Amino acid sequence: QVQLVESGGGLVQPGGSLRLSCTASGKMLIMYAMAWHRQAPGKQRELVAAILADGTTNYGDAVKGRFTISRDNAKNTVFLQMDSLEPEDTAIYYCNAEPPRGIATLNLPAAWGQGTQVTVSS
C-alpha cells in the first residue's frame, strides 16, 4: 500500500505563491500517474493538475498558467507550484497516485493523501 503525505499548505495573500509537496512511501511511483485534486466547502472535488509517468502534464482550466506540477522520481515526490493565488483557490488539496492499469496491476488501489489546507485571503 502506498502512503502519501502532503505538506506546504497555509495562509497566503492574493497574488502570493505556495509550493505543495507530496512524498510517497511503501512503493516507488515511477510508473504511476500523479495528480493534485482540491475541494472547497460546498463544491465538488476537482482535478487541479496531473502528471503521467512520461512527464506529460495537464491542468484544470481554473489554474492553467498559474500552477505547475512536477515530479522527482528519485525522491518519490510530486510538487505543485502555485503562483498568482486567488481567493477562489482556497480549498483542501489532496495528492493522488494512480497505478498503471495493466493486466498484472489492474486491481491495485489508488492512494490519497490526508490533504493540506490552502487559504488565500487578505
C-alpha atoms as an extended CHARMM CRD file, in Angstrom:
* protein
*
       122  EXT
         1         1  GLN       CA              0.0000000000        0.0000000000        0.0000000000  PROA      1               0.0000000000
         2         2  VAL       CA              1.2340000000        3.4490000000       -0.9230000000  PROA      2               0.0000000000
         3         3  GLN       CA              1.2030000000        6.1610000000        1.7100000000  PROA      3               0.0000000000
         4         4  LEU       CA              1.1510000000        9.8090000000        0.6420000000  PROA      4               0.0000000000
         5         5  VAL       CA              1.9370000000       12.7820000000        2.8600000000  PROA      5               0.0000000000
         6         6  GLU       CA              1.3100000000       16.3420000000        1.6950000000  PROA      6               0.0000000000
         7         7  SER       CA              2.9310000000       19.4470000000        3.0780000000  PROA      7               0.0000000000
         8         8  GLY       CA              3.3070000000       23.1180000000        2.2370000000  PROA      8               0.0000000000
         9         9  GLY       CA             -0.2010000000       24.4250000000        2.7080000000  PROA      9               0.0000000000
        10        10  GLY       CA             -1.0040000000       27.5300000000        4.6680000000  PROA      10              0.0000000000
        11        11  LEU       CA             -2.3670000000       31.0570000000        4.5690000000  PROA      11              0.0000000000
        12        12  VAL       CA             -1.2770000000       33.3760000000        1.7820000000  PROA      12              0.0000000000
        13        13  GLN       CA             -2.4400000000       36.7240000000        0.4250000000  PROA      13              0.0000000000
        14        14  PRO       CA             -3.9360000000       37.0630000000       -3.0480000000  PROA      14              0.0000000000
        15        15  GLY       CA             -1.1870000000       37.1740000000       -5.6240000000  PROA      15              0.0000000000
        16        16  GLY       CA              1.1440000000       35.1460000000       -3.4590000000  PROA      16              0.0000000000
        17        17  SER       CA              2.6960000000       31.7440000000       -4.0010000000  PROA      17              0.0000000000
        18        18  LEU       CA              2.8690000000       28.3830000000       -2.2760000000  PROA      18              0.0000000000
        19        19  ARG       CA              4.6470000000       25.1670000000       -3.1240000000  PROA      19              0.0000000000
        20        20  LEU       CA              2.9780000000       21.9270000000       -2.0930000000  PROA      20              0.0000000000
        21        21  SER       CA              4.8300000000       18.6560000000       -1.8790000000  PROA      21              0.0000000000
        22        22  CYS       CA              3.6540000000       15.0670000000       -1.7110000000  PROA      22              0.0000000000
        23        23  THR       CA              6.0730000000       12.3670000000       -0.6250000000  PROA      23              0.0000000000
        24        24  ALA       CA              5.2660000000        8.6980000000       -1.0920000000  PROA      24              0.0000000000
        25        25  SER       CA              6.3820000000        5.6890000000        0.8860000000  PROA      25              0.0000000000
        26        26  GLY       CA              5.7230000000        1.9860000000        0.5190000000  PROA      26              0.0000000000
        27        27  LYS       CA              6.4090000000        1.8510000000       -3.2060000000  PROA      27              0.0000000000
        28        28  MET       CA              8.3440000000        3.6980000000       -5.8400000000  PROA      28              0.0000000000
        29        29  LEU       CA              5.9000000000        5.5460000000       -8.0730000000  PROA      29              0.0000000000
        30        30  ILE       CA              7.8860000000        5.8240000000      -11.2770000000  PROA      30              0.0000000000
        31        31  MET       CA              5.1030000000        4.2150000000      -13.3240000000  PROA      31              0.0000000000
        32        32  TYR       CA              2.2000000000        5.8980000000      -11.5330000000  PROA      32              0.0000000000
        33        33  ALA       CA              0.1970000000        8.8380000000      -12.7480000000  PROA      33              0.0000000000
        34        34  MET       CA              0.2090000000       11.5270000000      -10.0690000000  PROA      34              0.0000000000
        35        35  ALA       CA             -2.3250000000       14.2640000000       -9.5360000000  PROA      35              0.0000000000
        36        36  TRP       CA             -3.4630000000       17.0390000000       -7.2720000000  PROA      36              0.0000000000
        37        37  HSD       CA             -7.1590000000       17.4780000000       -6.5430000000  PROA      37              0.0000000000
        38        38  ARG       CA             -8.8810000000       20.0690000000       -4.4190000000  PROA      38              0.0000000000
        39        39  GLN       CA            -12.1980000000       20.5060000000       -2.7040000000  PROA      39              0.0000000000
        40        40  ALA       CA            -13.6530000000       23.7190000000       -1.3390000000  PROA      40              0.0000000000
        41        41  PRO       CA            -16.6260000000       23.9060000000        1.0340000000  PROA      41              0.0000000000
        42        42  GLY       CA            -19.8730000000       23.4640000000       -0.8520000000  PROA      42              0.0000000000
        43        43  LYS       CA            -18.1330000000       22.4780000000       -4.0620000000  PROA      43              0.0000000000
        44        44  GLN       CA            -17.2870000000       19.2270000000       -5.7750000000  PROA      44              0.0000000000
        45        45  ARG       CA            -13.7920000000       17.8560000000       -5.8230000000  PROA      45              0.0000000000
        46        46  GLU       CA            -11.9470000000       18.9340000000       -8.9420000000  PROA      46              0.0000000000
        47        47  LEU       CA             -8.7830000000       17.8980000000      -10.6770000000  PROA      47              0.0000000000
        48        48  VAL       CA             -6.1300000000       20.5810000000      -10.3830000000  PROA      48              0.0000000000
        49        49  ALA       CA             -3.1890000000       19.0420000000      -12.2010000000  PROA      49              0.0000000000
        50        50  ALA       CA             -1.8670000000       15.6690000000      -13.2700000000  PROA      50              0.0000000000
        51        51  ILE       CA              1.4470000000       14.3220000000      -14.4400000000  PROA      51              0.0000000000
        52        52  LEU       CA              1.9100000000       10.9900000000      -16.1680000000  PROA      52              0.0000000000
        53        53  ALA       CA              4.8350000000        8.6170000000      -15.9090000000  PROA      53              0.0000000000
        54        54  ASP       CA              6.3140000000       10.0130000000      -19.1230000000  PROA      54              0.0000000000
        55        55  GLY       CA              6.1550000000       13.5690000000      -17.7950000000  PROA      55              0.0000000000
        56        56  THR       CA              3.0770000000       14.6740000000      -19.7140000000  PROA      56              0.0000000000
        57        57  THR       CA              1.0560000000       17.2160000000      -17.7250000000  PROA      57              0.0000000000
        58        58  ASN       CA             -2.4510000000       18.5770000000      -17.8120000000  PROA      58              0.0000000000
        59        59  TYR       CA             -4.2590000000       21.2170000000      -15.7780000000  PROA      59              0.0000000000
        60        60  GLY       CA             -7.7230000000       22.2580000000      -14.8560000000  PROA      60              0.0000000000
        61        61  ASP       CA             -8.9090000000       25.3680000000      -16.6480000000  PROA      61              0.0000000000
        62        62  ALA       CA             -9.1190000000       27.3450000000      -13.4190000000  PROA      62              0.0000000000
        63        63  VAL       CA             -5.3960000000       27.0160000000      -12.6950000000  PROA      63              0.0000000000
        64        64  LYS       CA             -3.8830000000       26.7970000000      -16.1520000000  PROA      64              0.0000000000
        65        65  GLY       CA             -0.9930000000       29.2010000000      -16.4930000000  PROA      65              0.0000000000
        66        66  ARG       CA             -0.6870000000       29.7310000000      -12.7410000000  PROA      66              0.0000000000
        67        67  PHE       CA              0.1040000000       26.2770000000      -11.3230000000  PROA      67              0.0000000000
        68        68  THR       CA              2.8570000000       23.8680000000      -12.2800000000  PROA      68              0.0000000000
        69        69  ILE       CA              3.0360000000       20.1850000000      -11.3930000000  PROA      69              0.0000000000
        70        70  SER       CA              6.3470000000       18.3560000000      -11.3820000000  PROA      70              0.0000000000
        71        71  ARG       CA              7.8240000000       15.1530000000      -10.0340000000  PROA      71              0.0000000000
        72        72  ASP       CA             11.1600000000       13.9600000000       -8.7550000000  PROA      72              0.0000000000
        73        73  ASN       CA             11.1670000000       10.1970000000       -9.1020000000  PROA      73              0.0000000000
        74        74  ALA       CA             14.4630000000        9.7880000000       -7.2670000000  PROA      74              0.0000000000
        75        75  LYS       CA             12.8790000000       11.4040000000       -4.2080000000  PROA      75              0.0000000000
        76        76  ASN       CA              9.4630000000        9.7810000000       -4.7650000000  PROA      76              0.0000000000
        77        77  THR       CA              7.9370000000       13.2350000000       -4.5240000000  PROA      77              0.0000000000
        78        78  VAL       CA              5.4380000000       15.3030000000       -6.5040000000  PROA      78              0.0000000000
        79        79  PHE       CA              5.2100000000       19.0820000000       -6.2940000000  PROA      79              0.0000000000
        80        80  LEU       CA              2.5950000000       21.6820000000       -7.0550000000  PROA      80              0.0000000000
        81        81  GLN       CA              3.9200000000       25.1990000000       -7.5310000000  PROA      81              0.0000000000
        82        82  MET       CA              1.0650000000       27.6590000000       -7.1220000000  PROA      82              0.0000000000
        83        83  ASP       CA              1.5860000000       31.2340000000       -8.2790000000  PROA      83              0.0000000000
        84        84  SER       CA             -0.7650000000       34.2100000000       -8.5700000000  PROA      84              0.0000000000
        85        85  LEU       CA             -3.0580000000       32.6740000000       -5.9940000000  PROA      85              0.0000000000
        86        86  GLU       CA             -6.6490000000       33.8450000000       -5.8440000000  PROA      86              0.0000000000
        87        87  PRO       CA             -9.2860000000       33.5490000000       -3.1090000000  PROA      87              0.0000000000
        88        88  GLU       CA            -11.0500000000       31.0120000000       -5.3170000000  PROA      88              0.0000000000
        89        89  ASP       CA             -8.0580000000       28.7070000000       -4.8750000000  PROA      89              0.0000000000
        90        90  THR       CA             -8.9280000000       28.2460000000       -1.2050000000  PROA      90              0.0000000000
        91        91  ALA       CA             -9.5170000000       24.5280000000       -0.6700000000  PROA      91              0.0000000000
        92        92  ILE       CA             -8.1230000000       21.3610000000        0.7720000000  PROA      92              0.0000000000
        93        93  TYR       CA             -5.5770000000       19.9830000000       -1.6680000000  PROA      93              0.0000000000
        94        94  TYR       CA             -5.1270000000       16.2280000000       -1.9750000000  PROA      94              0.0000000000
        95        95  CYS       CA             -2.3460000000       14.2490000000       -3.5730000000  PROA      95              0.0000000000
        96        96  ASN       CA             -3.3690000000       11.1960000000       -5.5950000000  PROA      96              0.0000000000
        97        97  ALA       CA             -1.3670000000        8.3050000000       -7.0190000000  PROA      97              0.0000000000
        98        98  GLU       CA             -2.9400000000        6.1310000000       -9.7140000000  PROA      98              0.0000000000
        99        99  PRO       CA             -1.1730000000        2.8580000000      -10.5570000000  PROA      99              0.0000000000
       100       100  PRO       CA             -0.7870000000        1.6970000000      -14.1340000000  PROA      100             0.0000000000
       101       101  ARG       CA             -3.7740000000       -0.3780000000      -15.2060000000  PROA      101             0.0000000000
       102       102  GLY       CA             -2.0320000000       -3.2530000000      -16.9000000000  PROA      102             0.0000000000
       103       103  ILE       CA             -3.0220000000       -6.8850000000      -16.6300000000  PROA      103             0.0000000000
       104       104  ALA       CA             -0.8430000000       -7.5560000000      -13.5840000000  PROA      104             0.0000000000
       105       105  THR       CA             -1.7320000000       -4.3200000000      -11.7760000000  PROA      105             0.0000000000
       106       106  LEU       CA             -5.4160000000       -3.9400000000      -12.6520000000  PROA      106             0.0000000000
       107       107  ASN       CA             -6.6480000000       -4.2460000000       -9.0630000000  PROA      107             0.0000000000
       108       108  LEU       CA             -4.0600000000       -2.1070000000       -7.3010000000  PROA      108             0.0000000000
       109       109  PRO       CA             -5.7840000000        0.6530000000       -5.3280000000  PROA      109             0.0000000000
       110       110  ALA       CA             -5.2500000000        4.3230000000       -5.8950000000  PROA      110             0.0000000000
       111       111  ALA       CA             -3.6900000000        6.2010000000       -2.9970000000  PROA      111             0.0000000000
       112       112  TRP       CA             -4.7260000000        9.5050000000       -1.4730000000  PROA      112             0.0000000000
       113       113  GLY       CA             -3.0030000000       11.7800000000        0.9790000000  PROA      113             0.0000000000
       114       114  GLN       CA             -4.6380000000       13.3080000000        4.0240000000  PROA      114             0.0000000000
       115       115  GLY       CA             -4.9330000000       16.7250000000        2.4250000000  PROA      115             0.0000000000
       116       116  THR       CA             -3.3970000000       20.0890000000        3.1780000000  PROA      116             0.0000000000
       117       117  GLN       CA             -5.3340000000       23.3210000000        3.6230000000  PROA      117             0.0000000000
       118       118  VAL       CA             -4.6310000000       26.2630000000        1.3570000000  PROA      118             0.0000000000
       119       119  THR       CA             -6.2800000000       29.5490000000        2.2940000000  PROA      119             0.0000000000
       120       120  VAL       CA             -5.9430000000       32.6470000000        0.1150000000  PROA      120             0.0000000000
       121       121  SER       CA             -7.2130000000       35.7280000000        1.8860000000  PROA      121             0.0000000000
       122       122  SER       CA             -6.3590000000       39.3090000000        2.7360000000  PROA      122             0.0000000000
